[in-house]
Amino acid sequence: MSQSTATTKLGRPKSQEKRQTILAAASELFLQQGFTNTSMDLVAKAASVSKQTVYSHFNNKDDLYTAVIDAKCKEYRLDASRLDTCDAPLGDVLNEIAHQTISLLQDPDVIAMYTVVIGEAKNNPHVAELFYRAGPQQSVQTVASIIAKVKPQLTQFQAMSAATDFFNLLKADFHMRSMLRLPFELSHDQQQTICRRVCRQITVLLDECQQFPTIEPHAR
């Protein structure tokens, strides 16, 4: 067997390679042209595949957009399937998520995507909803699920509140500065400081469960 043949057999399946090529092309187009102006035809052309091939991997543009966001989260090891099955102590898991989230939020492509979504949201609120569900909301739900396993006495809303606080605290000031195109880069020591502080704050809040409301504020 030749070396090239062996490499082909040991590599990723062809369909998986095409999926990754499509995702890469779509990511670039969404960043450059936005969700509204990116068509499946353009994605197929940029990926050098047929439109039928694109649809064989993604049912529609919504699915493709969601997959692009999910792929970016997985790049930073923030995929729900991995974190939900992690059996490490809560503090260790939160610390890992904290570090990876801060790195994610400083990724130039992620900052650019936030900017594009905000620009499109007024005329196309659907894209904002897609982005929110696939990114921020999914992250909060994942952390809430992890918290609920360790603190079963918390209600679902309480766990979601703690998870929301966790991510909001992590954004500190640098996230807003990045949205405003102001200098925002954090040094390694600054990132470490934020992560330690936030994890400590959330741990204290979780130890004092009475700090959380027992029902949703607008529930009747």
C-alpha positions as CSV (number, residue, x, y, z in Angstrom):
1,M,0.0,0.0,0.0
2,S,1.4,3.4,-0.9
3,Q,2.0,6.1,1.7
4,S,-0.6,8.4,0.0
5,T,-3.2,5.6,0.1
6,A,-2.5,4.9,3.7
7,T,-2.8,8.6,4.6
8,T,-6.2,8.8,2.8
9,K,-7.6,5.8,4.7
10,L,-6.4,7.1,8.0
11,G,-7.6,10.6,7.5
12,R,-11.1,12.0,8.1
13,P,-13.9,10.6,6.0
14,K,-14.4,12.6,2.8
15,S,-17.9,13.8,3.8
16,Q,-16.4,15.2,7.1
17,E,-13.7,17.0,5.1
18,K,-16.3,18.6,2.9
19,R,-18.4,19.6,5.9
20,Q,-15.4,21.4,7.4
21,T,-14.7,23.1,4.1
22,I,-18.3,24.3,3.9
23,L,-18.2,25.5,7.5
24,A,-14.9,27.5,6.8
25,A,-16.3,29.1,3.7
26,A,-19.6,30.0,5.4
27,S,-17.8,31.5,8.4
28,E,-15.8,33.8,6.1
29,L,-18.9,34.8,4.2
30,F,-21.0,35.5,7.3
31,L,-18.2,37.7,8.7
32,Q,-17.7,39.5,5.4
33,Q,-21.3,39.9,4.2
34,G,-23.5,39.1,7.1
35,F,-26.2,36.5,7.5
36,T,-28.8,38.2,5.2
37,N,-26.5,38.7,2.2
38,T,-25.0,35.2,2.4
39,S,-26.8,32.6,0.3
40,M,-26.3,28.9,0.1
41,D,-25.3,29.4,-3.5
42,L,-22.5,31.7,-2.4
43,V,-21.4,29.2,0.3
44,A,-21.3,26.4,-2.3
45,K,-19.2,28.5,-4.7
46,A,-16.8,29.6,-2.0
47,A,-16.4,26.0,-0.8
48,S,-16.0,24.7,-4.4
49,V,-18.8,22.2,-3.9
50,S,-22.3,21.9,-5.4
51,K,-25.3,23.4,-3.7
52,Q,-26.7,19.9,-3.3
53,T,-23.6,19.0,-1.3
54,V,-24.1,21.9,1.0
55,Y,-27.7,20.8,1.6
56,S,-26.6,17.3,2.2
57,H,-24.8,18.5,5.3
58,F,-27.1,21.4,6.4
59,N,-30.9,21.6,6.0
60,N,-30.9,25.3,5.5
61,K,-29.0,28.5,6.2
62,D,-30.2,28.7,9.8
63,D,-28.7,25.2,10.4
64,L,-25.4,26.3,8.7
65,Y,-25.2,29.5,10.7
66,T,-25.8,27.6,14.0
67,A,-23.2,25.0,13.0
68,V,-20.6,27.8,12.4
69,I,-21.2,29.2,15.9
70,D,-21.1,25.7,17.5
71,A,-17.8,25.0,15.7
72,K,-16.2,28.1,17.1
73,C,-17.3,27.1,20.6
74,K,-15.9,23.6,20.2
75,E,-12.6,25.2,19.0
76,Y,-12.4,26.5,22.6
77,R,-13.6,23.3,24.1
78,L,-16.8,24.9,25.2
79,D,-19.1,22.3,23.6
80,A,-22.0,21.2,25.7
81,S,-21.6,17.4,25.0
82,R,-18.1,17.4,26.5
83,L,-18.8,19.7,29.5
84,D,-22.0,17.9,30.5
85,T,-20.2,14.6,30.9
86,C,-17.2,16.1,32.8
87,D,-17.0,14.6,36.3
88,A,-14.3,17.0,37.7
89,P,-15.0,19.1,40.8
90,L,-17.3,22.1,40.1
91,G,-14.6,24.6,40.8
92,D,-12.2,23.0,38.3
93,V,-14.9,22.9,35.6
94,L,-15.9,26.5,36.1
95,N,-12.3,27.6,36.1
96,E,-11.7,25.8,32.7
97,I,-14.9,27.3,31.3
98,A,-13.9,30.8,32.6
99,H,-10.4,30.6,30.9
100,Q,-11.8,29.3,27.6
101,T,-14.6,31.9,27.6
102,I,-12.3,34.8,28.0
103,S,-10.1,33.5,25.2
104,L,-13.1,33.0,23.0
105,L,-14.4,36.6,23.6
106,Q,-11.0,37.9,22.6
107,D,-10.9,36.0,19.3
108,P,-11.0,38.5,16.4
109,D,-13.5,36.4,14.5
110,V,-15.9,36.3,17.5
111,I,-15.6,40.1,18.0
112,A,-16.3,40.6,14.3
113,M,-19.3,38.3,14.5
114,Y,-20.8,40.2,17.4
115,T,-20.3,43.4,15.4
116,V,-22.0,42.0,12.3
117,V,-24.9,40.6,14.3
118,I,-25.5,43.9,16.1
119,G,-25.4,45.7,12.7
120,E,-28.0,43.3,11.2
121,A,-30.3,42.9,14.2
122,K,-32.4,46.0,13.5
123,N,-33.4,44.9,10.0
124,N,-33.2,41.2,10.6
125,P,-33.9,40.3,14.3
126,H,-34.0,36.6,13.3
127,V,-30.2,36.5,12.9
128,A,-29.8,38.0,16.4
129,E,-32.1,35.3,17.8
130,L,-30.1,32.5,16.0
131,F,-26.8,33.9,17.4
132,Y,-28.1,34.2,20.9
133,R,-29.6,30.7,21.0
134,A,-26.5,29.0,19.5
135,G,-23.9,31.0,21.5
136,P,-24.7,32.8,24.7
137,Q,-27.9,30.9,25.6
138,Q,-26.4,27.5,24.9
139,S,-23.4,28.4,27.1
140,V,-25.6,29.5,30.0
141,Q,-27.8,26.4,29.8
142,T,-24.7,24.2,29.8
143,V,-23.2,25.8,32.9
144,A,-26.7,25.8,34.6
145,S,-26.9,22.1,34.0
146,I,-23.5,21.5,35.5
147,I,-24.4,23.6,38.5
148,A,-27.7,21.8,39.0
149,K,-25.9,18.5,39.2
150,V,-23.8,19.7,42.1
151,K,-26.5,21.8,43.7
152,P,-29.7,19.8,43.2
153,Q,-31.5,21.9,45.8
154,L,-31.5,24.8,43.4
155,T,-34.5,25.3,41.1
156,Q,-33.9,25.5,37.3
157,F,-34.3,29.2,37.4
158,Q,-31.8,29.6,40.3
159,A,-29.2,27.5,38.4
160,M,-29.8,29.6,35.2
161,S,-29.4,32.8,37.3
162,A,-26.1,31.6,38.7
163,A,-24.9,30.6,35.2
164,T,-26.0,34.0,33.8
165,D,-24.1,35.8,36.6
166,F,-21.0,33.7,35.8
167,F,-20.8,34.8,32.2
168,N,-21.7,38.4,32.8
169,L,-19.0,38.7,35.5
170,L,-16.5,37.1,33.1
171,K,-17.1,39.8,30.5
172,A,-15.8,42.4,33.0
173,D,-14.9,45.6,31.1
174,F,-12.9,44.2,28.2
175,H,-15.9,42.8,26.3
176,M,-17.7,46.2,26.1
177,R,-14.4,47.8,25.0
178,S,-13.9,45.2,22.3
179,M,-17.5,46.0,21.0
180,L,-16.6,49.7,20.9
181,R,-13.3,48.9,19.1
182,L,-11.3,50.3,22.0
183,P,-8.1,48.6,23.3
184,F,-9.2,45.6,25.2
185,E,-6.5,42.9,25.2
186,L,-5.9,41.2,28.5
187,S,-2.5,40.0,29.7
188,H,-2.2,36.4,30.9
189,D,-2.1,37.6,34.5
190,Q,-5.2,39.8,34.0
191,Q,-7.1,36.8,32.6
192,Q,-6.0,34.7,35.5
193,T,-7.2,37.3,38.0
194,I,-10.6,37.6,36.4
195,C,-11.1,33.9,36.3
196,R,-10.1,33.4,40.0
197,R,-12.3,36.3,41.1
198,V,-15.4,35.2,39.2
199,C,-15.1,31.5,40.2
200,R,-14.7,32.6,43.8
201,Q,-17.7,34.9,43.6
202,I,-19.9,32.2,42.0
203,T,-18.8,29.6,44.5
204,V,-19.8,31.9,47.4
205,L,-23.2,32.6,45.8
206,L,-23.8,28.9,45.3
207,D,-22.9,28.2,49.0
208,E,-25.5,30.7,50.0
209,C,-28.4,29.5,48.0
210,Q,-30.8,31.8,49.7
211,Q,-29.2,34.7,47.8
212,F,-31.1,33.5,44.7
213,P,-34.9,34.2,44.2
214,T,-37.0,31.0,44.4
215,I,-39.3,32.0,41.6
216,E,-38.9,34.0,38.4
217,P,-39.5,37.8,39.0
218,H,-42.4,38.0,36.6
219,A,-44.0,34.7,37.5
220,R,-47.6,35.0,38.7
